[in-house]
Amino acid sequence: MKKTIHYLFSLVIVAGLVSCNNGDKKKRGGGGLATSAAARVYVAPGEHDEFYGFMSGGFSGQLGVYGLPSGRLLKVLPVFSQNPENGWGYTEETKPMLNTSFGFVPWDDSHHPDISQTNGVLDGRWIFINGNNTPRIARLSLESFRTEEIIEIPNSAGNHSSSFITENTEYVVAGTRFSVPVPQKDMSIKEYKGNF
C-alpha cells in the first residue's frame, strides 16, 4: 500500500512538471523542467551583466553588489563592520571610520542604499547607505567601490528608513524611527513629555 502511494505521488509530480509548459511546442524538455527562464538570465563567462544591483547587507553591516540579470555576487563592500578578508576596520586608514560618539562600534545593521543624482537622474558617482543601530550614514565611491566617509547623525536613533538623496545630491536626508530627547540623555517616562 505504501509503495502504491509513493508511486502515485511520484507520477503526479512528474506529470505536473511535464504539463506546466509555456505553450511553446518547439522547445524540448518544457514545463517545470524547461531552462528558458535560466537561459534568459544566463551570462556567459567573459560576458558582463547589463546592470548592477546594490543590496543592503542587513546585520552584516555591508553592501552587496550583484550582477543583473545573472544574480552573481560580484563584490561585498565593507561599510559598518570589520572585514578580516580585506583588513577593513583593522588598518590605520579604516579603523577610525568605525568610531562613534559611543566609542568604537565595528558592527551595524545596514539598510536602504541610494545612489547619487544629478538633475534627478542617477549619476553613479556615490552610493549612500545607513546604519540602523548607531545612527550613521556612509558614502561609498562607485569609482573605487570603497567606503569614503561615515558620518554620525546627532539626535537620532534607528535610521531604518534613510538615506534619501535630493535631486542634485546636495543633501542626504536621514529618517529616524525613534524620538530622541534633547539633550541626548536617558530620562524617565514621567520626564519625557516635558523634554521632547
Long-range contacts (C-beta under 8 A, 24 or more apart in sequence): 40-69, 41-69, 41-70, 41-71, 42-70, 43-67, 43-69, 43-70, 43-72, 49-74, 54-113, 54-115, 54-127, 55-113, 56-110, 56-111, 56-112, 56-113, 56-129, 57-110, 58-109, 58-110, 58-111, 59-109, 60-110, 61-107, 61-108, 61-109, 61-110, 61-131, 62-110, 63-110, 63-113, 63-127, 63-129, 63-140, 65-145, 75-145, 77-140, 77-145, 77-146, 77-147, 78-147, 79-108, 79-110, 79-129, 79-131, 79-138, 79-140, 79-147, 79-150, 80-105, 80-106, 80-107, 80-108, 80-110, 80-131, 80-134, 80-136, 80-138, 80-150, 81-106, 81-107, 81-108, 82-106, 82-107, 88-147, 94-147, 97-147, 97-149, 97-150, 98-150, 100-134, 100-136, 100-152, 101-152, 101-154, 102-134, 105-133, 105-134, 107-133, 108-132, 108-133, 108-134, 108-136, 109-133, 110-138, 111-159, 111-160, 111-161, 112-160, 112-161, 112-162, 112-163, 113-163, 114-163, 114-164, 114-165, 114-172, 115-142, 115-165, 116-165, 116-169, 117-165, 117-166, 117-167, 117-168, 117-169, 118-168, 118-169, 119-167, 119-168, 120-167, 120-168, 123-169, 125-169, 126-169, 128-163, 128-165, 128-172, 129-163, 130-159, 130-160, 130-162, 130-163, 130-174, 131-159, 132-158, 132-159, 132-160, 133-158, 135-159, 135-174, 135-176, 137-162, 137-163, 137-172, 137-174, 139-172, 154-184, 155-180, 155-182, 155-184, 156-180
